[in-house]
Amino acid sequence: MPEQFWAKSSGVSIARHTGDVIEAVTALRKRYGGLVPEEWWQVLLYSALFHDLGKVCPVFQARIKKLSLSSGEIEIPHSLLSLFLMRMDNILEPRYASIVLSAVAFHHWRDHFPDLLMGQQTEKINKMAYILLTNRRDWEDKLSRIRSSLEQLARKLGLDPETITINDNLVEYLAYNNLGGAGLLIPPYALVFLPARLKSLDASMEQEKLRVFISGNLMRADHFASMAADNNNIDIQDIETGKPLSYEEFDRALSIQFNMDNYWQKDFFTTKKHLKGQNLVLVAPTGVGKTEFSYLWCAGMKTVYTLPMRAAVNKIWHRTSDFVGTVSNNGQESVALLHGDAALDIHSFKWQQNTQEQLTEGERRKVIDLARQLARPYIICTADQIAPAALRYPGYERIFAVLMGGALVIDEVQAYDPRAAAIVTHLVQQNSYFGGRTLLITATLPPFIFKEIKKRVGLNEDQVIKLLDKGNDFLNLATSCRHRLSFAFHNGDFSGVSNQVVKAAVNGEKVLVVMNTVRAACRMYEKIKEEVADRKIKTLLLHSRFVQRQRQELERQAVDEYMPNPGRNERSDPCIVVTTQVVEASVDIDADMLFTELAPVDSLVQRMGRVYRRYARSEGNNAPDEANVIILLNKEKDKDIQLSSGLGVVYERHLTVMSMVMLLFRTNNQENVAVHNYEFLNQEPWTNCFPQRVKKSRKTNGKGKQLPPNQVLAELLETHTEKSILLTEKEKMDWVEATYEALELGNNNNFDIDTGSYLKDYYKTLEILDHGYCSDKRRDAMKLFRDVSDIQGIPQQLISQFESDISKWITSKKGKISYIDLATEVLPNYIINCPYHSWQNKREFYEPLNLDRIIQQIPDNLNKNKIRQKLEGWLSDLFVIHHPYDTEKGLIYYN
């Protein structure tokens, strides 16, 4: 009798799906065969052969075929049942057999597994084992049919099909005992099993590397086979599609791009060939070619390139796609884009490039699916797609399986908050252990992160490249200047400051204004608009609280029309762009002047990088005679003066203040901030800028009352309002290092002052990860990494139009709808990110989306129940936002 067991609700049989998974594994072996011992591939093939045997269960078959079920039927997860139906006696060594058991059992993790293994649900395992014992002949018949279907393929690959049989010893044991107590399995995720897992790891770290390789690649092959079965445009061999470029191919393309045969990136790897593809840290100023350095470093390797912000990811994706396209004809196909809104951004990019070359629905789906399956040789993504693997969520092994023998580029590591930075640090350590290579590239690298990574990965001096310290080659760049700083004060309403902004624009300057919060940006924009009045000064507001498509258009205008980076366009008319920190590392612009709120040093340096960018590689003093970077300080007073918006919420207060203290001390004492003597922090007036660890007398206001710390700093800064500070590129790097070194010394109680919790959060998170922390779900891990504080919603005034548009869209598709189409054709016109932390106790500000009103507008001849089920899955996290939306200013959620 032919095998008729289904693996998928579409009718794909167990034999066909198993064959597809095995084919995917063989495709991986063909590409990466020499990466690990050949026995590992054999273990992986056996895992693929066994992984879905449990789906022969009659209850599973009835459920997937939508047949009626008798009450009281016993079913356990098919991955656990598969263990009953495989026997590896004398086939694999015991150390390999245990890995197969673990990979098969946990390739689909379920939250209730701990209960099944050792908790209140263990009796289900006992009953299932008893059913097999009492109905052995029937189950052997099922396995015989599976075996017959897979025998030819198995023998062709050197696998013994007779291993597909009831494991009598295990079944008899489990009829009366629990699976967790058998000592065969240690779940790799649940915290309840942490002590046993750590004991196992201590016994054999190589065994853990093997487990991650087998489990990760089994999941990868299984997921890919399932996806390919549902997408006719994808072949199983596409699990690894395209080929990484060689060093020679990159070199030829870069020589053309730079119009020279010898460039510094090539010179570096010519003299230090042994560092190609090795763990490295590169610290270099914006605009010197760090990305091109990464291209040569990763030559010949599958590469995952991560950045913190979506807009920055899009920029590198465009750039890398175009660059790879100059070498091969399939640049777009070799470079994948991966983040939450990738479908929309790919669609928009195609639309901007050529309206005649829109991707079809099938092509869009293929592009997104291959990106999600990490199938391309180059994957450009937000870090939240990769870094949470360090939190060991169920299925994290898939990420490290991809990175084994590959290359991971982590760009702009300084942009992460302390917890996320700790997670990235642990990711680098784990990636190194599992055989992957990591390149950290950044304009500024806090010393505490550098020290931890250097220690954990074992970097030597050669592997740390601080470009401005590299002798004569970059001496002139290190001493070059393009930024002159000064300070300006306001009383919370931006009076005076807005006038300076407009005056600069009237004088022909392109003026960039960067505020710390959306609220402050909107208020500054309103003030500037009042000042501009009838003057013909183009003014733009850009922040994260616009609907998605409008934000994309605003970013395009800022880059292409307002402040184009030299080399792409001629310098255009004077203008004003008011924005937030979204500009720090994501928008490719070049301004003449910057007005920025007070922020931590690394953020300030990133913001400065958007000013006089045309001189990024120029030697000498290119800074103007008057300040082109003005740091704004708010003297509005509550209990203490404010200094800037978002202080203590967006940015840590003590880090921000320490940034100014280090700059002022350097300026007042004519000392380079790189001088590592921080005793002055125990002396007045500097010590008065911080809360005291030990109470002591402080500066008073003349009436005997002590001044609050922010006011002390403000008074120190006010003495510099008539002065300017010229900073070289090297001095900016030193400023960053000195600030974080001072914080670290303060964290170690070297000073009488309280330097805050910034570093404490970093080291505490690292300690938790070092002790084996596991996240229960991937989504939770991503939220922890991103510190998600937004909800997605639709402004109330747009909701009627949204309901009408989505119902018309469903009707036009005749009910055959897909999420990718919805995400590219409808949602971008309405979706907005909203600050949940401000509203979490104010439910009157938002409510769930009402699907009934959408369904009511759909014609009755369509399957409304099926459409509703799809919409519930796709739109369940969307809310209606009870705040006004302005097409000029975005979501208005402030008073």
Secondary structure as UniProt FT lines:
FT   TURN            9..10
FT   HELIX           14..32
FT   HELIX           33..35
FT   HELIX           38..50
FT   TURN            51..52
FT   HELIX           53..56
FT   HELIX           58..64
FT   TURN            65..66
FT   TURN            71..72
FT   HELIX           78..81
FT   HELIX           82..85
FT   TURN            89..91
FT   HELIX           94..105
FT   TURN            111..112
FT   HELIX           113..118
FT   TURN            120..121
FT   HELIX           122..134
FT   HELIX           136..156
FT   TURN            157..158
FT   HELIX           161..163
FT   HELIX           168..174
FT   TURN            175..176
FT   HELIX           180..182
FT   HELIX           191..193
FT   HELIX           194..203
FT   HELIX           205..229
FT   TURN            232..233
FT   HELIX           236..240
FT   HELIX           247..258
FT   HELIX           264..271
FT   HELIX           273..275
FT   TURN            276..277
FT   STRAND          280..283
FT   TURN            286..287
FT   HELIX           290..297
FT   TURN            298..300
FT   STRAND          303..307
FT   HELIX           310..327
FT   TURN            329..330
FT   HELIX           331..334
FT   STRAND          335..338
FT   TURN            340..341
FT   HELIX           342..353
FT   HELIX           355..357
FT   HELIX           361..372
FT   TURN            373..374
FT   STRAND          378..382
FT   HELIX           383..385
FT   HELIX           387..391
FT   TURN            394..396
FT   HELIX           397..403
FT   TURN            404..405
FT   STRAND          407..411
FT   HELIX           413..415
FT   HELIX           418..433
FT   TURN            434..435
FT   STRAND          437..442
FT   HELIX           447..457
FT   HELIX           461..463
FT   STRAND          464..466
FT   HELIX           467..469
FT   HELIX           471..474
FT   HELIX           475..478
FT   STRAND          481..490
FT   TURN            495..496
FT   HELIX           497..506
FT   TURN            507..508
FT   STRAND          510..514
FT   HELIX           518..532
FT   TURN            533..534
FT   STRAND          538..542
FT   HELIX           548..557
FT   HELIX           558..562
FT   TURN            567..568
FT   STRAND          575..579
FT   HELIX           581..583
FT   TURN            584..586
FT   STRAND          593..597
FT   HELIX           601..608
FT   TURN            609..610
FT   HELIX           613..615
FT   TURN            616..617
FT   STRAND          629..637
FT   STRAND          641..643
FT   TURN            645..646
FT   TURN            648..650
FT   HELIX           653..669
FT   TURN            673..674
FT   HELIX           679..682
FT   TURN            684..685
FT   HELIX           686..689
FT   HELIX           709..718
FT   TURN            719..722
FT   STRAND          725..728
FT   HELIX           729..747
FT   TURN            748..749
FT   HELIX           758..770
FT   TURN            771..772
FT   HELIX           778..786
FT   STRAND          790..795
FT   HELIX           796..798
FT   HELIX           799..812
FT   TURN            813..815
FT   HELIX           819..825
FT   HELIX           827..829
FT   STRAND          832..835
FT   HELIX           836..838
FT   TURN            839..841
FT   HELIX           843..845
FT   STRAND          846..848
FT   HELIX           851..856
FT   TURN            860..861
FT   HELIX           864..875
FT   TURN            876..877
FT   STRAND          878..881
FT   STRAND          885..886
FT   TURN            887..889
FT   STRAND          890..891
//
